[in-house]
Amino acid sequence: MPTDLAKTLTYLSLHLTIGFSVAYVMTGSVALAGGIAIVEPCINAVAFFFHEKAWKRAGTRRKLLAA
């Protein structure tokens, strides 16, 4: 499994747990906390994956320009 994908999945797991916990404490509703915990972190995980790809590409570009 590529490192970027592994990092994305572990980040998603962490974010789901935190998102659910915070939403549950704030709302007291398992259903509402579950909905928030699924939607928001999943969108962030996709954004994080592409964010990592962009930074990796920028690093490669910097190395090529320096050479």
Biopython code that builds the backbone (N, CA, C, O; Angstrom):
import numpy as np
from Bio.PDB.StructureBuilder import StructureBuilder

atoms = [
    (1, "MET", "N", (0.850, -1.177, 0.000)),
    (1, "MET", "CA", (0.000, 0.000, 0.000)),
    (1, "MET", "C", (0.893, 1.237, 0.000)),
    (1, "MET", "O", (1.812, 1.340, 0.813)),
    (2, "PRO", "N", (0.628, 2.179, -0.911)),
    (2, "PRO", "CA", (1.428, 3.405, -0.951)),
    (2, "PRO", "C", (1.321, 4.182, 0.369)),
    (2, "PRO", "O", (0.280, 4.173, 1.025)),
    (3, "THR", "N", (2.398, 4.841, 0.734)),
    (3, "THR", "CA", (2.439, 5.591, 1.988)),
    (3, "THR", "C", (1.348, 6.653, 2.046)),
    (3, "THR", "O", (0.721, 6.831, 3.090)),
    (4, "ASP", "N", (1.109, 7.360, 0.945)),
    (4, "ASP", "CA", (0.079, 8.405, 0.943)),
    (4, "ASP", "C", (-1.291, 7.829, 1.292)),
    (4, "ASP", "O", (-2.052, 8.445, 2.039)),
    (5, "LEU", "N", (-1.602, 6.671, 0.763)),
    (5, "LEU", "CA", (-2.894, 6.047, 1.027)),
    (5, "LEU", "C", (-2.968, 5.558, 2.475)),
    (5, "LEU", "O", (-3.997, 5.729, 3.129)),
    (6, "ALA", "N", (-1.896, 4.956, 2.980)),
    (6, "ALA", "CA", (-1.874, 4.491, 4.371)),
    (6, "ALA", "C", (-2.039, 5.664, 5.335)),
    (6, "ALA", "O", (-2.792, 5.569, 6.305)),
    (7, "LYS", "N", (-1.338, 6.769, 5.072)),
    (7, "LYS", "CA", (-1.463, 7.950, 5.916)),
    (7, "LYS", "C", (-2.880, 8.497, 5.868)),
    (7, "LYS", "O", (-3.419, 8.923, 6.889)),
    (8, "THR", "N", (-3.479, 8.486, 4.699)),
    (8, "THR", "CA", (-4.846, 8.984, 4.545)),
    (8, "THR", "C", (-5.819, 8.131, 5.363)),
    (8, "THR", "O", (-6.693, 8.667, 6.044)),
    (9, "LEU", "N", (-5.672, 6.813, 5.299)),
    (9, "LEU", "CA", (-6.587, 5.928, 6.026)),
    (9, "LEU", "C", (-6.428, 6.033, 7.537)),
    (9, "LEU", "O", (-7.420, 6.009, 8.265)),
    (10, "THR", "N", (-5.185, 6.149, 8.019)),
    (10, "THR", "CA", (-4.996, 6.297, 9.461)),
    (10, "THR", "C", (-5.500, 7.662, 9.938)),
    (10, "THR", "O", (-6.056, 7.777, 11.030)),
    (11, "TYR", "N", (-5.302, 8.685, 9.119)),
    (11, "TYR", "CA", (-5.822, 10.013, 9.431)),
    (11, "TYR", "C", (-7.348, 9.982, 9.478)),
    (11, "TYR", "O", (-7.953, 10.587, 10.364)),
    (12, "LEU", "N", (-7.966, 9.292, 8.543)),
    (12, "LEU", "CA", (-9.422, 9.183, 8.504)),
    (12, "LEU", "C", (-9.937, 8.499, 9.770)),
    (12, "LEU", "O", (-10.918, 8.953, 10.359)),
    (13, "SER", "N", (-9.297, 7.427, 10.189)),
    (13, "SER", "CA", (-9.714, 6.716, 11.407)),
    (13, "SER", "C", (-9.653, 7.627, 12.622)),
    (13, "SER", "O", (-10.587, 7.676, 13.422)),
    (14, "LEU", "N", (-8.564, 8.336, 12.751)),
    (14, "LEU", "CA", (-8.400, 9.264, 13.864)),
    (14, "LEU", "C", (-9.458, 10.360, 13.816)),
    (14, "LEU", "O", (-10.074, 10.686, 14.831)),
    (15, "HIS", "N", (-9.657, 10.910, 12.653)),
    (15, "HIS", "CA", (-10.609, 12.007, 12.486)),
    (15, "HIS", "C", (-12.046, 11.543, 12.755)),
    (15, "HIS", "O", (-12.827, 12.276, 13.361)),
    (16, "LEU", "N", (-12.395, 10.342, 12.311)),
    (16, "LEU", "CA", (-13.739, 9.811, 12.577)),
    (16, "LEU", "C", (-13.987, 9.681, 14.078)),
    (16, "LEU", "O", (-15.056, 10.040, 14.571)),
    (17, "THR", "N", (-13.006, 9.173, 14.787)),
    (17, "THR", "CA", (-13.141, 8.991, 16.228)),
    (17, "THR", "C", (-13.295, 10.328, 16.942)),
    (17, "THR", "O", (-14.168, 10.488, 17.796)),
    (18, "ILE", "N", (-12.452, 11.276, 16.594)),
    (18, "ILE", "CA", (-12.521, 12.598, 17.229)),
    (18, "ILE", "C", (-13.814, 13.311, 16.843)),
    (18, "ILE", "O", (-14.486, 13.896, 17.692)),
    (19, "GLY", "N", (-14.154, 13.258, 15.564)),
    (19, "GLY", "CA", (-15.381, 13.914, 15.099)),
    (19, "GLY", "C", (-16.620, 13.383, 15.799)),
    (19, "GLY", "O", (-17.478, 14.155, 16.227)),
    (20, "PHE", "N", (-16.713, 12.063, 15.915)),
    (20, "PHE", "CA", (-17.865, 11.463, 16.598)),
    (20, "PHE", "C", (-17.893, 11.878, 18.062)),
    (20, "PHE", "O", (-18.943, 12.257, 18.582)),
    (21, "SER", "N", (-16.751, 11.807, 18.726)),
    (21, "SER", "CA", (-16.689, 12.129, 20.156)),
    (21, "SER", "C", (-17.106, 13.567, 20.431)),
    (21, "SER", "O", (-17.906, 13.822, 21.332)),
    (22, "VAL", "N", (-16.575, 14.495, 19.671)),
    (22, "VAL", "CA", (-16.904, 15.911, 19.872)),
    (22, "VAL", "C", (-18.383, 16.163, 19.558)),
    (22, "VAL", "O", (-19.074, 16.839, 20.320)),
    (23, "ALA", "N", (-18.865, 15.624, 18.442)),
    (23, "ALA", "CA", (-20.270, 15.832, 18.071)),
    (23, "ALA", "C", (-21.211, 15.212, 19.098)),
    (23, "ALA", "O", (-22.256, 15.788, 19.403)),
    (24, "TYR", "N", (-20.857, 14.055, 19.632)),
    (24, "TYR", "CA", (-21.707, 13.412, 20.638)),
    (24, "TYR", "C", (-21.749, 14.228, 21.925)),
    (24, "TYR", "O", (-22.816, 14.423, 22.509)),
    (25, "VAL", "N", (-20.593, 14.702, 22.363)),
    (25, "VAL", "CA", (-20.549, 15.526, 23.583)),
    (25, "VAL", "C", (-21.381, 16.799, 23.386)),
    (25, "VAL", "O", (-22.069, 17.240, 24.307)),
    (26, "MET", "N", (-21.319, 17.376, 22.210)),
    (26, "MET", "CA", (-22.037, 18.632, 21.961)),
    (26, "MET", "C", (-23.541, 18.439, 21.750)),
    (26, "MET", "O", (-24.333, 19.309, 22.114)),
    (27, "THR", "N", (-23.938, 17.298, 21.162)),
    (27, "THR", "CA", (-25.353, 17.107, 20.827)),
    (27, "THR", "C", (-26.062, 16.092, 21.716)),
    (27, "THR", "O", (-27.273, 16.187, 21.913)),
    (28, "GLY", "N", (-25.333, 15.133, 22.252)),
    (28, "GLY", "CA", (-25.957, 14.072, 23.030)),
    (28, "GLY", "C", (-26.697, 13.059, 22.173)),
    (28, "GLY", "O", (-27.361, 12.164, 22.696)),
    (29, "SER", "N", (-26.584, 13.195, 20.866)),
    (29, "SER", "CA", (-27.291, 12.308, 19.937)),
    (29, "SER", "C", (-26.296, 11.426, 19.192)),
    (29, "SER", "O", (-25.387, 11.918, 18.524)),
    (30, "VAL", "N", (-26.487, 10.102, 19.320)),
    (30, "VAL", "CA", (-25.620, 9.167, 18.608)),
    (30, "VAL", "C", (-25.840, 9.292, 17.099)),
    (30, "VAL", "O", (-24.886, 9.261, 16.322)),
    (31, "ALA", "N", (-27.102, 9.432, 16.692)),
    (31, "ALA", "CA", (-27.422, 9.521, 15.260)),
    (31, "ALA", "C", (-26.817, 10.776, 14.634)),
    (31, "ALA", "O", (-26.188, 10.701, 13.579)),
    (32, "LEU", "N", (-27.002, 11.904, 15.266)),
    (32, "LEU", "CA", (-26.454, 13.152, 14.737)),
    (32, "LEU", "C", (-24.926, 13.136, 14.765)),
    (32, "LEU", "O", (-24.280, 13.556, 13.805)),
    (33, "ALA", "N", (-24.358, 12.655, 15.853)),
    (33, "ALA", "CA", (-22.896, 12.563, 15.955)),
    (33, "ALA", "C", (-22.338, 11.626, 14.888)),
    (33, "ALA", "O", (-21.294, 11.904, 14.298)),
    (34, "GLY", "N", (-23.031, 10.519, 14.641)),
    (34, "GLY", "CA", (-22.594, 9.584, 13.604)),
    (34, "GLY", "C", (-22.622, 10.210, 12.226)),
    (34, "GLY", "O", (-21.700, 10.015, 11.434)),
    (35, "GLY", "N", (-23.669, 10.961, 11.932)),
    (35, "GLY", "CA", (-23.765, 11.642, 10.633)),
    (35, "GLY", "C", (-22.657, 12.655, 10.441)),
    (35, "GLY", "O", (-22.027, 12.714, 9.386)),
    (36, "ILE", "N", (-22.430, 13.441, 11.460)),
    (36, "ILE", "CA", (-21.353, 14.442, 11.398)),
    (36, "ILE", "C", (-19.999, 13.748, 11.258)),
    (36, "ILE", "O", (-19.152, 14.168, 10.470)),
    (37, "ALA", "N", (-19.811, 12.690, 12.026)),
    (37, "ALA", "CA", (-18.529, 11.985, 12.031)),
    (37, "ALA", "C", (-18.247, 11.301, 10.701)),
    (37, "ALA", "O", (-17.081, 11.111, 10.353)),
    (38, "ILE", "N", (-19.256, 10.932, 9.962)),
    (38, "ILE", "CA", (-19.048, 10.280, 8.662)),
    (38, "ILE", "C", (-18.788, 11.306, 7.564)),
    (38, "ILE", "O", (-17.828, 11.169, 6.805)),
    (39, "VAL", "N", (-19.617, 12.312, 7.473)),
    (39, "VAL", "CA", (-19.544, 13.262, 6.352)),
    (39, "VAL", "C", (-18.297, 14.138, 6.409)),
    (39, "VAL", "O", (-17.523, 14.169, 5.453)),
    (40, "GLU", "N", (-18.096, 14.834, 7.494)),
    (40, "GLU", "CA", (-17.010, 15.817, 7.569)),
    (40, "GLU", "C", (-15.624, 15.191, 7.447)),
    (40, "GLU", "O", (-14.829, 15.672, 6.639)),
    (41, "PRO", "N", (-15.293, 14.152, 8.197)),
    (41, "PRO", "CA", (-13.953, 13.572, 8.060)),
    (41, "PRO", "C", (-13.699, 12.923, 6.700)),
    (41, "PRO", "O", (-12.572, 12.948, 6.205)),
    (42, "CYS", "N", (-14.711, 12.356, 6.105)),
    (42, "CYS", "CA", (-14.512, 11.743, 4.782)),
    (42, "CYS", "C", (-14.131, 12.801, 3.748)),
    (42, "CYS", "O", (-13.250, 12.578, 2.917)),
    (43, "ILE", "N", (-14.787, 13.930, 3.803)),
    (43, "ILE", "CA", (-14.445, 15.024, 2.888)),
    (43, "ILE", "C", (-13.033, 15.518, 3.178)),
    (43, "ILE", "O", (-12.260, 15.775, 2.255)),
    (44, "ASN", "N", (-12.698, 15.652, 4.452)),
    (44, "ASN", "CA", (-11.348, 16.079, 4.815)),
    (44, "ASN", "C", (-10.292, 15.068, 4.401)),
    (44, "ASN", "O", (-9.193, 15.457, 4.007)),
    (45, "ALA", "N", (-10.601, 13.783, 4.483)),
    (45, "ALA", "CA", (-9.624, 12.759, 4.101)),
    (45, "ALA", "C", (-9.297, 12.846, 2.610)),
    (45, "ALA", "O", (-8.142, 12.693, 2.214)),
    (46, "VAL", "N", (-10.300, 13.087, 1.804)),
    (46, "VAL", "CA", (-10.068, 13.238, 0.363)),
    (46, "VAL", "C", (-9.204, 14.480, 0.119)),
    (46, "VAL", "O", (-8.253, 14.442, -0.663)),
    (47, "ALA", "N", (-9.543, 15.562, 0.788)),
    (47, "ALA", "CA", (-8.756, 16.792, 0.640)),
    (47, "ALA", "C", (-7.318, 16.578, 1.105)),
    (47, "ALA", "O", (-6.384, 17.065, 0.470)),
    (48, "PHE", "N", (-7.133, 15.850, 2.214)),
    (48, "PHE", "CA", (-5.801, 15.574, 2.734)),
    (48, "PHE", "C", (-4.974, 14.764, 1.737)),
    (48, "PHE", "O", (-3.794, 15.049, 1.538)),
    (49, "PHE", "N", (-5.581, 13.763, 1.112)),
    (49, "PHE", "CA", (-4.889, 12.926, 0.142)),
    (49, "PHE", "C", (-4.322, 13.784, -0.996)),
    (49, "PHE", "O", (-3.155, 13.649, -1.363)),
    (50, "PHE", "N", (-5.158, 14.663, -1.544)),
    (50, "PHE", "CA", (-4.697, 15.517, -2.638)),
    (50, "PHE", "C", (-3.726, 16.591, -2.150)),
    (50, "PHE", "O", (-2.842, 17.010, -2.897)),
    (51, "HIS", "N", (-3.880, 17.032, -0.924)),
    (51, "HIS", "CA", (-2.946, 17.981, -0.326)),
    (51, "HIS", "C", (-1.555, 17.352, -0.243)),
    (51, "HIS", "O", (-0.562, 17.993, -0.588)),
    (52, "GLU", "N", (-1.483, 16.102, 0.213)),
    (52, "GLU", "CA", (-0.204, 15.393, 0.279)),
    (52, "GLU", "C", (0.406, 15.218, -1.105)),
    (52, "GLU", "O", (1.613, 15.394, -1.275)),
    (53, "LYS", "N", (-0.406, 14.877, -2.090)),
    (53, "LYS", "CA", (0.082, 14.710, -3.463)),
    (53, "LYS", "C", (0.663, 16.027, -3.982)),
    (53, "LYS", "O", (1.719, 16.036, -4.614)),
    (54, "ALA", "N", (-0.025, 17.133, -3.714)),
    (54, "ALA", "CA", (0.446, 18.437, -4.180)),
    (54, "ALA", "C", (1.786, 18.796, -3.530)),
    (54, "ALA", "O", (2.680, 19.307, -4.205)),
    (55, "TRP", "N", (1.931, 18.537, -2.241)),
    (55, "TRP", "CA", (3.191, 18.831, -1.569)),
    (55, "TRP", "C", (4.315, 17.948, -2.092)),
    (55, "TRP", "O", (5.447, 18.408, -2.240)),
    (56, "LYS", "N", (4.015, 16.700, -2.371)),
    (56, "LYS", "CA", (5.033, 15.804, -2.917)),
    (56, "LYS", "C", (5.476, 16.301, -4.305)),
    (56, "LYS", "O", (6.666, 16.304, -4.617)),
    (57, "ARG", "N", (4.514, 16.717, -5.124)),
    (57, "ARG", "CA", (4.817, 17.229, -6.460)),
    (57, "ARG", "C", (5.656, 18.502, -6.364)),
    (57, "ARG", "O", (6.590, 18.697, -7.141)),
    (58, "ALA", "N", (5.315, 19.367, -5.403)),
    (58, "ALA", "CA", (6.074, 20.611, -5.227)),
    (58, "ALA", "C", (7.510, 20.315, -4.810)),
    (58, "ALA", "O", (8.436, 20.988, -5.262)),
    (59, "GLY", "N", (7.704, 19.318, -3.956)),
    (59, "GLY", "CA", (9.051, 18.938, -3.536)),
    (59, "GLY", "C", (9.865, 18.395, -4.692)),
    (59, "GLY", "O", (11.048, 18.710, -4.824)),
    (60, "THR", "N", (9.240, 17.578, -5.535)),
    (60, "THR", "CA", (9.917, 17.036, -6.714)),
    (60, "THR", "C", (10.296, 18.168, -7.665)),
    (60, "THR", "O", (11.398, 18.182, -8.213)),
    (61, "ARG", "N", (9.390, 19.104, -7.856)),
    (61, "ARG", "CA", (9.640, 20.245, -8.745)),
    (61, "ARG", "C", (10.813, 21.073, -8.225)),
    (61, "ARG", "O", (11.652, 21.514, -9.010)),
    (62, "ARG", "N", (10.880, 21.290, -6.904)),
    (62, "ARG", "CA", (11.981, 22.049, -6.322)),
    (62, "ARG", "C", (13.312, 21.350, -6.547)),
    (62, "ARG", "O", (14.317, 21.997, -6.840)),
    (63, "LYS", "N", (13.320, 20.018, -6.410)),
    (63, "LYS", "CA", (14.548, 19.255, -6.620)),
    (63, "LYS", "C", (14.993, 19.352, -8.081)),
    (63, "LYS", "O", (16.186, 19.474, -8.356)),
    (64, "LEU", "N", (14.051, 19.299, -9.013)),
    (64, "LEU", "CA", (14.398, 19.390, -10.433)),
    (64, "LEU", "C", (14.940, 20.770, -10.780)),
    (64, "LEU", "O", (15.885, 20.890, -11.560)),
    (65, "LEU", "N", (14.354, 21.797, -10.212)),
    (65, "LEU", "CA", (14.822, 23.162, -10.492)),
    (65, "LEU", "C", (16.207, 23.405, -9.890)),
    (65, "LEU", "O", (17.007, 24.153, -10.452)),
    (66, "ALA", "N", (16.485, 22.779, -8.759)),
    (66, "ALA", "CA", (17.782, 22.965, -8.107)),
    (66, "ALA", "C", (18.893, 22.213, -8.851)),
    (66, "ALA", "O", (20.067, 22.569, -8.744)),
    (67, "ALA", "N", (18.522, 21.189, -9.592)),
    (67, "ALA", "CA", (19.537, 20.380, -10.287)),
    (67, "ALA", "C", (20.044, 21.023, -11.550)),
    (67, "ALA", "O", (20.897, 20.454, -12.232)),
]
sb = StructureBuilder()
sb.init_structure("model")
sb.init_model(0)
sb.init_chain("A")
sb.init_seg("    ")
for serial, (resi, resn, name, xyz) in enumerate(atoms, 1):
    if name == "N":
        sb.init_residue(resn, " ", resi, " ")
    sb.init_atom(name, np.array(xyz, "f"), 0.0, 1.0, " ", f" {name:<3s}", serial, name[0])
structure = sb.get_structure()
